[in-house]
Amino acid sequence: MPHKVDIHVGQKLRQRRWLIGMTQQKLAELVGVKFQQIQKYETGANRVSASRLWDISEALEVPAAHFFEGMEGIDDRTNDNSQDGATKAPADLLNDKEAMDLVRSYYAIPEHQRRRLFELARVLSDVA
């Protein structure tokens, strides 16, 4: 059974890879492993060594510490989707591929248009 830390690191790896639009194959080539190994890292089935994590962090252009962010609450996670019930976002939003695709697409929009889109989304969500 995978350790919670390995699962967390794998999730952060997958999230970052999706966010920048990199395939498992491309990441594998950059760090010198097979794409199946990247799959195993992402699920937590295999632990990532320190040196491999360093290589992955360079390939994904984040500090190695990025993969450990959010560890403080790893045992305290609940299924409550919001603090006050105001939002209806999934509890594990960053593991939702559609949500990650939306975030990646959002940041691909030029900044001035992105701000207008953000304001439109806020207006629409207030109406709903």
Backbone as XML, in Angstrom:
<?xml version="1.0"?>
<chain id="A" units="angstrom">
  <residue number="1" name="MET">
    <atom name="N" x="0.843" y="-1.185" z="0.000"/>
    <atom name="CA" x="0.000" y="0.000" z="0.000"/>
    <atom name="C" x="0.891" y="1.252" z="0.000"/>
  </residue>
  <residue number="2" name="PRO">
    <atom name="N" x="0.633" y="2.170" z="-0.924"/>
    <atom name="CA" x="1.471" y="3.374" z="-1.007"/>
    <atom name="C" x="1.378" y="4.236" z="0.257"/>
  </residue>
  <residue number="3" name="HIS">
    <atom name="N" x="2.470" y="4.869" z="0.590"/>
    <atom name="CA" x="2.522" y="5.786" z="1.730"/>
    <atom name="C" x="1.839" y="7.095" z="1.342"/>
  </residue>
  <residue number="4" name="LYS">
    <atom name="N" x="1.194" y="7.754" z="2.302"/>
    <atom name="CA" x="0.484" y="9.008" z="2.034"/>
    <atom name="C" x="1.394" y="10.076" z="1.434"/>
  </residue>
  <residue number="5" name="VAL">
    <atom name="N" x="2.628" y="10.115" z="1.868"/>
    <atom name="CA" x="3.571" y="11.111" z="1.335"/>
    <atom name="C" x="3.855" y="10.822" z="-0.134"/>
  </residue>
  <residue number="6" name="ASP">
    <atom name="N" x="4.045" y="9.560" z="-0.489"/>
    <atom name="CA" x="4.306" y="9.201" z="-1.882"/>
    <atom name="C" x="3.106" y="9.550" z="-2.761"/>
  </residue>
  <residue number="7" name="ILE">
    <atom name="N" x="1.918" y="9.337" z="-2.250"/>
    <atom name="CA" x="0.706" y="9.692" z="-2.994"/>
    <atom name="C" x="0.631" y="11.203" z="-3.184"/>
  </residue>
  <residue number="8" name="HIS">
    <atom name="N" x="0.921" y="11.955" z="-2.130"/>
    <atom name="CA" x="0.878" y="13.419" z="-2.204"/>
    <atom name="C" x="1.895" y="13.947" z="-3.222"/>
  </residue>
  <residue number="9" name="VAL">
    <atom name="N" x="3.123" y="13.455" z="-3.149"/>
    <atom name="CA" x="4.169" y="13.877" z="-4.092"/>
    <atom name="C" x="3.734" y="13.538" z="-5.517"/>
  </residue>
  <residue number="10" name="GLY">
    <atom name="N" x="3.185" y="12.362" z="-5.724"/>
    <atom name="CA" x="2.714" y="11.960" z="-7.049"/>
    <atom name="C" x="1.603" y="12.846" z="-7.568"/>
  </residue>
  <residue number="11" name="GLN">
    <atom name="N" x="0.685" y="13.222" z="-6.690"/>
    <atom name="CA" x="-0.407" y="14.106" z="-7.092"/>
    <atom name="C" x="0.123" y="15.471" z="-7.499"/>
  </residue>
  <residue number="12" name="LYS">
    <atom name="N" x="1.072" y="15.993" z="-6.720"/>
    <atom name="CA" x="1.654" y="17.291" z="-7.044"/>
    <atom name="C" x="2.414" y="17.218" z="-8.373"/>
  </residue>
  <residue number="13" name="LEU">
    <atom name="N" x="3.089" y="16.105" z="-8.611"/>
    <atom name="CA" x="3.808" y="15.898" z="-9.865"/>
    <atom name="C" x="2.819" y="15.927" z="-11.034"/>
  </residue>
  <residue number="14" name="ARG">
    <atom name="N" x="1.745" y="15.146" z="-10.933"/>
    <atom name="CA" x="0.744" y="15.081" z="-11.997"/>
    <atom name="C" x="0.094" y="16.439" z="-12.226"/>
  </residue>
  <residue number="15" name="GLN">
    <atom name="N" x="-0.248" y="17.139" z="-11.143"/>
    <atom name="CA" x="-0.886" y="18.447" z="-11.264"/>
    <atom name="C" x="0.003" y="19.424" z="-12.026"/>
  </residue>
  <residue number="16" name="ARG">
    <atom name="N" x="1.266" y="19.469" z="-11.652"/>
    <atom name="CA" x="2.185" y="20.391" z="-12.316"/>
    <atom name="C" x="2.374" y="20.010" z="-13.784"/>
  </residue>
  <residue number="17" name="ARG">
    <atom name="N" x="2.501" y="18.720" z="-14.056"/>
    <atom name="CA" x="2.680" y="18.252" z="-15.437"/>
    <atom name="C" x="1.476" y="18.628" z="-16.286"/>
  </residue>
  <residue number="18" name="TRP">
    <atom name="N" x="0.271" y="18.409" z="-15.760"/>
    <atom name="CA" x="-0.954" y="18.773" z="-16.477"/>
    <atom name="C" x="-1.013" y="20.282" z="-16.694"/>
  </residue>
  <residue number="19" name="LEU">
    <atom name="N" x="-0.691" y="21.027" z="-15.654"/>
    <atom name="CA" x="-0.804" y="22.476" z="-15.705"/>
    <atom name="C" x="0.062" y="23.073" z="-16.811"/>
  </residue>
  <residue number="20" name="ILE">
    <atom name="N" x="1.236" y="22.518" z="-17.010"/>
    <atom name="CA" x="2.101" y="23.063" z="-18.066"/>
    <atom name="C" x="1.911" y="22.333" z="-19.392"/>
  </residue>
  <residue number="21" name="GLY">
    <atom name="N" x="1.006" y="21.355" z="-19.424"/>
    <atom name="CA" x="0.678" y="20.673" z="-20.671"/>
    <atom name="C" x="1.738" y="19.696" z="-21.149"/>
  </residue>
  <residue number="22" name="MET">
    <atom name="N" x="2.458" y="19.103" z="-20.222"/>
    <atom name="CA" x="3.511" y="18.150" z="-20.587"/>
    <atom name="C" x="2.967" y="16.723" z="-20.491"/>
  </residue>
  <residue number="23" name="THR">
    <atom name="N" x="3.333" y="15.888" z="-21.440"/>
    <atom name="CA" x="2.909" y="14.487" z="-21.404"/>
    <atom name="C" x="3.821" y="13.690" z="-20.475"/>
  </residue>
  <residue number="24" name="GLN">
    <atom name="N" x="3.334" y="12.532" z="-20.067"/>
    <atom name="CA" x="4.176" y="11.631" z="-19.278"/>
    <atom name="C" x="5.393" y="11.215" z="-20.091"/>
  </residue>
  <residue number="25" name="GLN">
    <atom name="N" x="5.201" y="10.997" z="-21.376"/>
    <atom name="CA" x="6.305" y="10.587" z="-22.246"/>
    <atom name="C" x="7.390" y="11.659" z="-22.290"/>
  </residue>
  <residue number="26" name="LYS">
    <atom name="N" x="6.998" y="12.915" z="-22.444"/>
    <atom name="CA" x="7.972" y="14.002" z="-22.514"/>
    <atom name="C" x="8.731" y="14.135" z="-21.197"/>
  </residue>
  <residue number="27" name="LEU">
    <atom name="N" x="8.017" y="14.072" z="-20.073"/>
    <atom name="CA" x="8.675" y="14.158" z="-18.768"/>
    <atom name="C" x="9.643" y="12.995" z="-18.594"/>
  </residue>
  <residue number="28" name="ALA">
    <atom name="N" x="9.213" y="11.813" z="-18.987"/>
    <atom name="CA" x="10.081" y="10.632" z="-18.880"/>
    <atom name="C" x="11.364" y="10.822" z="-19.677"/>
  </residue>
  <residue number="29" name="GLU">
    <atom name="N" x="11.244" y="11.353" z="-20.875"/>
    <atom name="CA" x="12.430" y="11.600" z="-21.700"/>
    <atom name="C" x="13.363" y="12.605" z="-21.028"/>
  </residue>
  <residue number="30" name="LEU">
    <atom name="N" x="12.796" y="13.646" z="-20.441"/>
    <atom name="CA" x="13.611" y="14.687" z="-19.813"/>
    <atom name="C" x="14.381" y="14.182" z="-18.594"/>
  </residue>
  <residue number="31" name="VAL">
    <atom name="N" x="13.787" y="13.212" z="-17.876"/>
    <atom name="CA" x="14.447" y="12.723" z="-16.655"/>
    <atom name="C" x="15.114" y="11.365" z="-16.836"/>
  </residue>
  <residue number="32" name="GLY">
    <atom name="N" x="14.990" y="10.782" z="-18.020"/>
    <atom name="CA" x="15.710" y="9.546" z="-18.323"/>
    <atom name="C" x="15.084" y="8.276" z="-17.786"/>
  </residue>
  <residue number="33" name="VAL">
    <atom name="N" x="13.741" y="8.206" z="-17.798"/>
    <atom name="CA" x="13.046" y="6.982" z="-17.400"/>
    <atom name="C" x="11.982" y="6.667" z="-18.446"/>
  </residue>
  <residue number="34" name="LYS">
    <atom name="N" x="11.323" y="5.531" z="-18.302"/>
    <atom name="CA" x="10.206" y="5.168" z="-19.166"/>
    <atom name="C" x="8.945" y="5.863" z="-18.655"/>
  </residue>
  <residue number="35" name="PHE">
    <atom name="N" x="7.983" y="6.109" z="-19.561"/>
    <atom name="CA" x="6.774" y="6.805" z="-19.130"/>
    <atom name="C" x="5.990" y="6.005" z="-18.095"/>
  </residue>
  <residue number="36" name="GLN">
    <atom name="N" x="6.137" y="4.675" z="-18.100"/>
    <atom name="CA" x="5.458" y="3.849" z="-17.104"/>
    <atom name="C" x="5.949" y="4.179" z="-15.696"/>
  </residue>
  <residue number="37" name="GLN">
    <atom name="N" x="7.227" y="4.556" z="-15.598"/>
    <atom name="CA" x="7.776" y="4.932" z="-14.298"/>
    <atom name="C" x="7.132" y="6.227" z="-13.814"/>
  </residue>
  <residue number="38" name="ILE">
    <atom name="N" x="6.896" y="7.159" z="-14.724"/>
    <atom name="CA" x="6.214" y="8.409" z="-14.362"/>
    <atom name="C" x="4.804" y="8.091" z="-13.870"/>
  </residue>
  <residue number="39" name="GLN">
    <atom name="N" x="4.119" y="7.159" z="-14.542"/>
    <atom name="CA" x="2.785" y="6.743" z="-14.098"/>
    <atom name="C" x="2.837" y="6.220" z="-12.672"/>
  </residue>
  <residue number="40" name="LYS">
    <atom name="N" x="3.818" y="5.403" z="-12.369"/>
    <atom name="CA" x="3.948" y="4.828" z="-11.027"/>
    <atom name="C" x="4.261" y="5.903" z="-9.999"/>
  </residue>
  <residue number="41" name="TYR">
    <atom name="N" x="5.086" y="6.889" z="-10.367"/>
    <atom name="CA" x="5.350" y="8.000" z="-9.451"/>
    <atom name="C" x="4.066" y="8.770" z="-9.172"/>
  </residue>
  <residue number="42" name="GLU">
    <atom name="N" x="3.293" y="9.028" z="-10.217"/>
    <atom name="CA" x="2.082" y="9.838" z="-10.075"/>
    <atom name="C" x="1.014" y="9.168" z="-9.218"/>
  </residue>
  <residue number="43" name="THR">
    <atom name="N" x="0.972" y="7.858" z="-9.210"/>
    <atom name="CA" x="-0.013" y="7.155" z="-8.383"/>
    <atom name="C" x="0.506" y="6.871" z="-6.983"/>
  </residue>
  <residue number="44" name="GLY">
    <atom name="N" x="1.801" y="7.071" z="-6.786"/>
    <atom name="CA" x="2.399" y="6.761" z="-5.496"/>
    <atom name="C" x="2.796" y="5.303" z="-5.381"/>
  </residue>
  <residue number="45" name="ALA">
    <atom name="N" x="2.619" y="4.532" z="-6.457"/>
    <atom name="CA" x="2.980" y="3.115" z="-6.426"/>
    <atom name="C" x="4.483" y="2.951" z="-6.235"/>
  </residue>
  <residue number="46" name="ASN">
    <atom name="N" x="5.264" y="3.857" z="-6.820"/>
    <atom name="CA" x="6.719" y="3.862" z="-6.635"/>
    <atom name="C" x="7.136" y="5.172" z="-5.989"/>
  </residue>
  <residue number="47" name="ARG">
    <atom name="N" x="8.081" y="5.076" z="-5.079"/>
    <atom name="CA" x="8.624" y="6.273" z="-4.452"/>
    <atom name="C" x="9.609" y="6.943" z="-5.389"/>
  </residue>
  <residue number="48" name="VAL">
    <atom name="N" x="9.652" y="8.267" z="-5.307"/>
    <atom name="CA" x="10.588" y="9.043" z="-6.106"/>
    <atom name="C" x="11.826" y="9.287" z="-5.256"/>
  </residue>
  <residue number="49" name="SER">
    <atom name="N" x="12.990" y="8.891" z="-5.750"/>
    <atom name="CA" x="14.224" y="9.149" z="-5.004"/>
    <atom name="C" x="14.508" y="10.654" z="-5.005"/>
  </residue>
  <residue number="50" name="ALA">
    <atom name="N" x="15.358" y="11.071" z="-4.097"/>
    <atom name="CA" x="15.701" y="12.490" z="-3.983"/>
    <atom name="C" x="16.323" y="13.013" z="-5.267"/>
  </residue>
  <residue number="51" name="SER">
    <atom name="N" x="17.244" y="12.259" z="-5.843"/>
    <atom name="CA" x="17.894" y="12.725" z="-7.070"/>
    <atom name="C" x="16.915" y="12.772" z="-8.240"/>
  </residue>
  <residue number="52" name="ARG">
    <atom name="N" x="16.024" y="11.797" z="-8.318"/>
    <atom name="CA" x="15.027" y="11.791" z="-9.393"/>
    <atom name="C" x="14.039" y="12.945" z="-9.191"/>
  </residue>
  <residue number="53" name="LEU">
    <atom name="N" x="13.656" y="13.215" z="-7.953"/>
    <atom name="CA" x="12.754" y="14.327" z="-7.672"/>
    <atom name="C" x="13.399" y="15.647" z="-8.077"/>
  </residue>
  <residue number="54" name="TRP">
    <atom name="N" x="14.701" y="15.745" z="-7.855"/>
    <atom name="CA" x="15.441" y="16.941" z="-8.274"/>
    <atom name="C" x="15.359" y="17.103" z="-9.800"/>
  </residue>
  <residue number="55" name="ASP">
    <atom name="N" x="15.585" y="16.011" z="-10.523"/>
    <atom name="CA" x="15.508" y="16.048" z="-11.989"/>
    <atom name="C" x="14.105" y="16.421" z="-12.456"/>
  </residue>
  <residue number="56" name="ILE">
    <atom name="N" x="13.100" y="15.850" z="-11.807"/>
    <atom name="CA" x="11.704" y="16.135" z="-12.166"/>
    <atom name="C" x="11.380" y="17.602" z="-11.896"/>
  </residue>
  <residue number="57" name="SER">
    <atom name="N" x="11.851" y="18.109" z="-10.767"/>
    <atom name="CA" x="11.569" y="19.507" z="-10.437"/>
    <atom name="C" x="12.186" y="20.443" z="-11.472"/>
  </residue>
  <residue number="58" name="GLU">
    <atom name="N" x="13.372" y="20.113" z="-11.956"/>
    <atom name="CA" x="14.002" y="20.935" z="-12.994"/>
    <atom name="C" x="13.223" y="20.832" z="-14.306"/>
  </residue>
  <residue number="59" name="ALA">
    <atom name="N" x="12.784" y="19.641" z="-14.656"/>
    <atom name="CA" x="12.027" y="19.450" z="-15.896"/>
    <atom name="C" x="10.687" y="20.186" z="-15.852"/>
  </residue>
  <residue number="60" name="LEU">
    <atom name="N" x="10.071" y="20.227" z="-14.672"/>
    <atom name="CA" x="8.767" y="20.887" z="-14.515"/>
    <atom name="C" x="8.893" y="22.343" z="-14.085"/>
  </residue>
  <residue number="61" name="GLU">
    <atom name="N" x="10.147" y="22.805" z="-13.933"/>
    <atom name="CA" x="10.449" y="24.195" z="-13.610"/>
    <atom name="C" x="9.788" y="24.674" z="-12.312"/>
  </residue>
  <residue number="62" name="VAL">
    <atom name="N" x="9.923" y="23.851" z="-11.271"/>
    <atom name="CA" x="9.484" y="24.218" z="-9.920"/>
    <atom name="C" x="10.566" y="23.763" z="-8.949"/>
  </residue>
  <residue number="63" name="PRO">
    <atom name="N" x="10.638" y="24.387" z="-7.775"/>
    <atom name="CA" x="11.601" y="23.897" z="-6.786"/>
    <atom name="C" x="11.163" y="22.525" z="-6.268"/>
  </residue>
  <residue number="64" name="ALA">
    <atom name="N" x="12.098" y="21.721" z="-5.820"/>
    <atom name="CA" x="11.767" y="20.390" z="-5.304"/>
    <atom name="C" x="10.772" y="20.481" z="-4.140"/>
  </residue>
  <residue number="65" name="ALA">
    <atom name="N" x="10.843" y="21.546" z="-3.374"/>
    <atom name="CA" x="9.927" y="21.732" z="-2.240"/>
    <atom name="C" x="8.472" y="21.825" z="-2.683"/>
  </residue>
  <residue number="66" name="HIS">
    <atom name="N" x="8.240" y="22.180" z="-3.931"/>
    <atom name="CA" x="6.873" y="22.286" z="-4.460"/>
    <atom name="C" x="6.079" y="21.001" z="-4.213"/>
  </residue>
  <residue number="67" name="PHE">
    <atom name="N" x="6.742" y="19.873" z="-4.333"/>
    <atom name="CA" x="6.050" y="18.587" z="-4.233"/>
    <atom name="C" x="5.607" y="18.253" z="-2.810"/>
  </residue>
  <residue number="68" name="PHE">
    <atom name="N" x="6.099" y="19.020" z="-1.844"/>
    <atom name="CA" x="5.735" y="18.784" z="-0.450"/>
    <atom name="C" x="4.796" y="19.846" z="0.102"/>
  </residue>
  <residue number="69" name="GLU">
    <atom name="N" x="4.469" y="20.846" z="-0.711"/>
    <atom name="CA" x="3.545" y="21.877" z="-0.264"/>
    <atom name="C" x="2.182" y="21.259" z="0.030"/>
  </residue>
  <residue number="70" name="GLY">
    <atom name="N" x="1.578" y="21.695" z="1.112"/>
    <atom name="CA" x="0.273" y="21.182" z="1.497"/>
    <atom name="C" x="0.322" y="19.930" z="2.343"/>
  </residue>
  <residue number="71" name="MET">
    <atom name="N" x="1.505" y="19.491" z="2.707"/>
    <atom name="CA" x="1.646" y="18.274" z="3.511"/>
    <atom name="C" x="1.124" y="18.462" z="4.931"/>
  </residue>
  <residue number="72" name="GLU">
    <atom name="N" x="1.084" y="19.709" z="5.407"/>
    <atom name="CA" x="0.684" y="19.956" z="6.792"/>
    <atom name="C" x="-0.681" y="19.345" z="7.101"/>
  </residue>
  <residue number="73" name="GLY">
    <atom name="N" x="-1.601" y="19.420" z="6.148"/>
    <atom name="CA" x="-2.956" y="18.937" z="6.388"/>
    <atom name="C" x="-3.254" y="17.589" z="5.788"/>
  </residue>
  <residue number="74" name="ILE">
    <atom name="N" x="-2.242" y="16.801" z="5.505"/>
    <atom name="CA" x="-2.460" y="15.538" z="4.801"/>
    <atom name="C" x="-3.354" y="14.573" z="5.583"/>
  </residue>
  <residue number="75" name="ASP">
    <atom name="N" x="-3.274" y="14.575" z="6.893"/>
    <atom name="CA" x="-4.117" y="13.683" z="7.697"/>
    <atom name="C" x="-5.430" y="14.328" z="8.113"/>
  </residue>
  <residue number="76" name="ASP">
    <atom name="N" x="-5.539" y="15.644" z="7.891"/>
    <atom name="CA" x="-6.712" y="16.371" z="8.354"/>
    <atom name="C" x="-7.734" y="16.622" z="7.259"/>
  </residue>
  <residue number="77" name="ARG">
    <atom name="N" x="-7.518" y="16.058" z="6.088"/>
    <atom name="CA" x="-8.445" y="16.312" z="4.987"/>
    <atom name="C" x="-9.795" y="15.691" z="5.292"/>
  </residue>
  <residue number="78" name="THR">
    <atom name="N" x="-10.831" y="16.429" z="4.917"/>
    <atom name="CA" x="-12.194" y="15.935" z="5.097"/>
    <atom name="C" x="-12.905" y="15.975" z="3.764"/>
  </residue>
  <residue number="79" name="ASN">
    <atom name="N" x="-14.093" y="15.443" z="3.734"/>
    <atom name="CA" x="-14.892" y="15.478" z="2.520"/>
    <atom name="C" x="-15.770" y="16.711" z="2.446"/>
  </residue>
  <residue number="80" name="ASP">
    <atom name="N" x="-15.696" y="17.595" z="3.430"/>
    <atom name="CA" x="-16.446" y="18.833" z="3.395"/>
    <atom name="C" x="-15.916" y="19.703" z="2.268"/>
  </residue>
  <residue number="81" name="ASN">
    <atom name="N" x="-16.767" y="20.084" z="1.360"/>
    <atom name="CA" x="-16.320" y="20.805" z="0.182"/>
    <atom name="C" x="-16.106" y="22.285" z="0.411"/>
  </residue>
  <residue number="82" name="SER">
    <atom name="N" x="-16.517" y="22.838" z="1.533"/>
    <atom name="CA" x="-16.320" y="24.258" z="1.763"/>
    <atom name="C" x="-16.389" y="24.559" z="3.245"/>
  </residue>
  <residue number="83" name="GLN">
    <atom name="N" x="-15.867" y="25.716" z="3.577"/>
    <atom name="CA" x="-15.889" y="26.146" z="4.960"/>
    <atom name="C" x="-17.304" y="26.530" z="5.382"/>
  </residue>
  <residue number="84" name="ASP">
    <atom name="N" x="-18.013" y="27.243" z="4.495"/>
    <atom name="CA" x="-19.320" y="27.781" z="4.860"/>
    <atom name="C" x="-20.445" y="27.255" z="3.979"/>
  </residue>
  <residue number="85" name="GLY">
    <atom name="N" x="-20.165" y="26.299" z="3.122"/>
    <atom name="CA" x="-21.183" y="25.741" z="2.248"/>
    <atom name="C" x="-21.477" y="26.613" z="1.036"/>
  </residue>
  <residue number="86" name="ALA">
    <atom name="N" x="-20.714" y="27.691" z="0.841"/>
    <atom name="CA" x="-20.988" y="28.627" z="-0.245"/>
    <atom name="C" x="-20.530" y="28.102" z="-1.600"/>
  </residue>
  <residue number="87" name="THR">
    <atom name="N" x="-19.517" y="27.256" z="-1.633"/>
    <atom name="CA" x="-19.027" y="26.758" z="-2.916"/>
    <atom name="C" x="-19.448" y="25.318" z="-3.107"/>
  </residue>
  <residue number="88" name="LYS">
    <atom name="N" x="-19.446" y="24.907" z="-4.354"/>
    <atom name="CA" x="-19.801" y="23.529" z="-4.671"/>
    <atom name="C" x="-18.654" y="22.848" z="-5.408"/>
  </residue>
  <residue number="89" name="ALA">
    <atom name="N" x="-17.427" y="23.281" z="-5.144"/>
    <atom name="CA" x="-16.250" y="22.709" z="-5.796"/>
    <atom name="C" x="-15.964" y="21.330" z="-5.217"/>
  </residue>
  <residue number="90" name="PRO">
    <atom name="N" x="-15.470" y="20.409" z="-6.047"/>
    <atom name="CA" x="-15.097" y="19.089" z="-5.532"/>
    <atom name="C" x="-14.009" y="19.209" z="-4.468"/>
  </residue>
  <residue number="91" name="ALA">
    <atom name="N" x="-14.001" y="18.296" z="-3.531"/>
    <atom name="CA" x="-13.005" y="18.330" z="-2.455"/>
    <atom name="C" x="-11.593" y="18.214" z="-3.007"/>
  </residue>
  <residue number="92" name="ASP">
    <atom name="N" x="-11.425" y="17.473" z="-4.089"/>
    <atom name="CA" x="-10.092" y="17.248" z="-4.649"/>
    <atom name="C" x="-9.990" y="17.921" z="-6.013"/>
  </residue>
  <residue number="93" name="LEU">
    <atom name="N" x="-10.213" y="19.222" z="-6.035"/>
    <atom name="CA" x="-10.275" y="19.987" z="-7.264"/>
    <atom name="C" x="-9.038" y="19.833" z="-8.137"/>
  </residue>
  <residue number="94" name="LEU">
    <atom name="N" x="-7.862" y="19.809" z="-7.532"/>
    <atom name="CA" x="-6.638" y="19.740" z="-8.318"/>
    <atom name="C" x="-6.399" y="18.373" z="-8.938"/>
  </residue>
  <residue number="95" name="ASN">
    <atom name="N" x="-7.160" y="17.370" z="-8.548"/>
    <atom name="CA" x="-7.050" y="16.060" z="-9.183"/>
    <atom name="C" x="-8.124" y="15.853" z="-10.233"/>
  </residue>
  <residue number="96" name="ASP">
    <atom name="N" x="-8.939" y="16.877" z="-10.474"/>
    <atom name="CA" x="-9.984" y="16.833" z="-11.490"/>
    <atom name="C" x="-9.367" y="17.288" z="-12.813"/>
  </residue>
  <residue number="97" name="LYS">
    <atom name="N" x="-9.242" y="16.372" z="-13.778"/>
    <atom name="CA" x="-8.581" y="16.692" z="-15.045"/>
    <atom name="C" x="-9.268" y="17.847" z="-15.748"/>
  </residue>
  <residue number="98" name="GLU">
    <atom name="N" x="-10.577" y="17.881" z="-15.731"/>
    <atom name="CA" x="-11.307" y="18.969" z="-16.383"/>
    <atom name="C" x="-10.967" y="20.313" z="-15.740"/>
  </residue>
  <residue number="99" name="ALA">
    <atom name="N" x="-10.888" y="20.345" z="-14.426"/>
    <atom name="CA" x="-10.535" y="21.583" z="-13.730"/>
    <atom name="C" x="-9.118" y="22.015" z="-14.077"/>
  </residue>
  <residue number="100" name="MET">
    <atom name="N" x="-8.199" y="21.072" z="-14.135"/>
    <atom name="CA" x="-6.818" y="21.402" z="-14.476"/>
    <atom name="C" x="-6.717" y="21.888" z="-15.923"/>
  </residue>
  <residue number="101" name="ASP">
    <atom name="N" x="-7.489" y="21.284" z="-16.835"/>
    <atom name="CA" x="-7.512" y="21.752" z="-18.224"/>
    <atom name="C" x="-8.059" y="23.174" z="-18.291"/>
  </residue>
  <residue number="102" name="LEU">
    <atom name="N" x="-9.067" y="23.460" z="-17.485"/>
    <atom name="CA" x="-9.639" y="24.800" z="-17.444"/>
    <atom name="C" x="-8.614" y="25.814" z="-16.939"/>
  </residue>
  <residue number="103" name="VAL">
    <atom name="N" x="-7.886" y="25.470" z="-15.898"/>
    <atom name="CA" x="-6.856" y="26.367" z="-15.359"/>
    <atom name="C" x="-5.766" y="26.608" z="-16.395"/>
  </residue>
  <residue number="104" name="ARG">
    <atom name="N" x="-5.315" y="25.558" z="-17.047"/>
    <atom name="CA" x="-4.273" y="25.696" z="-18.070"/>
    <atom name="C" x="-4.767" y="26.585" z="-19.205"/>
  </residue>
  <residue number="105" name="SER">
    <atom name="N" x="-6.002" y="26.385" z="-19.646"/>
    <atom name="CA" x="-6.570" y="27.207" z="-20.714"/>
    <atom name="C" x="-6.708" y="28.657" z="-20.271"/>
  </residue>
  <residue number="106" name="TYR">
    <atom name="N" x="-7.129" y="28.852" z="-19.040"/>
    <atom name="CA" x="-7.294" y="30.200" z="-18.489"/>
    <atom name="C" x="-5.982" y="30.974" z="-18.547"/>
  </residue>
  <residue number="107" name="TYR">
    <atom name="N" x="-4.891" y="30.353" z="-18.129"/>
    <atom name="CA" x="-3.600" y="31.034" z="-18.122"/>
    <atom name="C" x="-2.980" y="31.172" z="-19.508"/>
  </residue>
  <residue number="108" name="ALA">
    <atom name="N" x="-3.546" y="30.495" z="-20.500"/>
    <atom name="CA" x="-3.082" y="30.658" z="-21.868"/>
    <atom name="C" x="-3.692" y="31.908" z="-22.520"/>
  </residue>
  <residue number="109" name="ILE">
    <atom name="N" x="-4.720" y="32.466" z="-21.893"/>
    <atom name="CA" x="-5.381" y="33.664" z="-22.399"/>
    <atom name="C" x="-4.541" y="34.888" z="-22.014"/>
  </residue>
  <residue number="110" name="PRO">
    <atom name="N" x="-4.410" y="35.868" z="-22.917"/>
    <atom name="CA" x="-3.671" y="37.087" z="-22.562"/>
    <atom name="C" x="-4.255" y="37.741" z="-21.308"/>
  </residue>
  <residue number="111" name="GLU">
    <atom name="N" x="-3.382" y="38.345" z="-20.509"/>
    <atom name="CA" x="-3.769" y="38.832" z="-19.184"/>
    <atom name="C" x="-4.972" y="39.774" z="-19.200"/>
  </residue>
  <residue number="112" name="HIS">
    <atom name="N" x="-5.012" y="40.738" z="-20.103"/>
    <atom name="CA" x="-6.126" y="41.686" z="-20.089"/>
    <atom name="C" x="-7.452" y="40.993" z="-20.391"/>
  </residue>
  <residue number="113" name="GLN">
    <atom name="N" x="-7.438" y="40.005" z="-21.271"/>
    <atom name="CA" x="-8.653" y="39.245" z="-21.564"/>
    <atom name="C" x="-8.993" y="38.306" z="-20.412"/>
  </residue>
  <residue number="114" name="ARG">
    <atom name="N" x="-7.957" y="37.775" z="-19.772"/>
    <atom name="CA" x="-8.158" y="36.870" z="-18.640"/>
    <atom name="C" x="-8.882" y="37.590" z="-17.506"/>
  </residue>
  <residue number="115" name="ARG">
    <atom name="N" x="-8.510" y="38.826" z="-17.250"/>
    <atom name="CA" x="-9.193" y="39.594" z="-16.189"/>
    <atom name="C" x="-10.661" y="39.794" z="-16.519"/>
  </residue>
  <residue number="116" name="ARG">
    <atom name="N" x="-10.951" y="40.073" z="-17.786"/>
    <atom name="CA" x="-12.352" y="40.251" z="-18.188"/>
    <atom name="C" x="-13.126" y="38.942" z="-18.042"/>
  </residue>
  <residue number="117" name="LEU">
    <atom name="N" x="-12.492" y="37.834" z="-18.417"/>
    <atom name="CA" x="-13.130" y="36.528" z="-18.276"/>
    <atom name="C" x="-13.385" y="36.214" z="-16.810"/>
  </residue>
  <residue number="118" name="PHE">
    <atom name="N" x="-12.422" y="36.539" z="-15.954"/>
    <atom name="CA" x="-12.567" y="36.308" z="-14.524"/>
    <atom name="C" x="-13.762" y="37.082" z="-13.976"/>
  </residue>
  <residue number="119" name="GLU">
    <atom name="N" x="-13.884" y="38.352" z="-14.355"/>
    <atom name="CA" x="-15.015" y="39.168" z="-13.894"/>
    <atom name="C" x="-16.347" y="38.598" z="-14.393"/>
  </residue>
  <residue number="120" name="LEU">
    <atom name="N" x="-16.362" y="38.126" z="-15.638"/>
    <atom name="CA" x="-17.575" y="37.504" z="-16.180"/>
    <atom name="C" x="-17.936" y="36.264" z="-15.355"/>
  </residue>
  <residue number="121" name="ALA">
    <atom name="N" x="-16.952" y="35.447" z="-15.053"/>
    <atom name="CA" x="-17.205" y="34.243" z="-14.259"/>
    <atom name="C" x="-17.748" y="34.605" z="-12.878"/>
  </residue>
  <residue number="122" name="ARG">
    <atom name="N" x="-17.216" y="35.637" z="-12.270"/>
    <atom name="CA" x="-17.702" y="36.071" z="-10.957"/>
    <atom name="C" x="-19.156" y="36.510" z="-11.039"/>
  </residue>
  <residue number="123" name="VAL">
    <atom name="N" x="-19.488" y="37.277" z="-12.070"/>
    <atom name="CA" x="-20.880" y="37.739" z="-12.255"/>
    <atom name="C" x="-21.798" y="36.540" z="-12.448"/>
  </residue>
  <residue number="124" name="LEU">
    <atom name="N" x="-21.400" y="35.618" z="-13.317"/>
    <atom name="CA" x="-22.229" y="34.444" z="-13.569"/>
    <atom name="C" x="-22.409" y="33.586" z="-12.331"/>
  </residue>
  <residue number="125" name="SER">
    <atom name="N" x="-21.359" y="33.445" z="-11.537"/>
    <atom name="CA" x="-21.477" y="32.605" z="-10.333"/>
    <atom name="C" x="-22.330" y="33.285" z="-9.280"/>
  </residue>
  <residue number="126" name="ASP">
    <atom name="N" x="-22.376" y="34.604" z="-9.249"/>
    <atom name="CA" x="-23.249" y="35.315" z="-8.310"/>
    <atom name="C" x="-24.710" y="35.170" z="-8.688"/>
  </residue>
  <residue number="127" name="VAL">
    <atom name="N" x="-24.965" y="35.034" z="-9.989"/>
    <atom name="CA" x="-26.336" y="34.895" z="-10.473"/>
    <atom name="C" x="-26.862" y="33.489" z="-10.209"/>
  </residue>
  <residue number="128" name="ALA">
    <atom name="N" x="-26.002" y="32.510" z="-10.345"/>
    <atom name="CA" x="-26.423" y="31.102" z="-10.246"/>
    <atom name="C" x="-26.931" y="30.710" z="-8.901"/>
  </residue>
</chain>
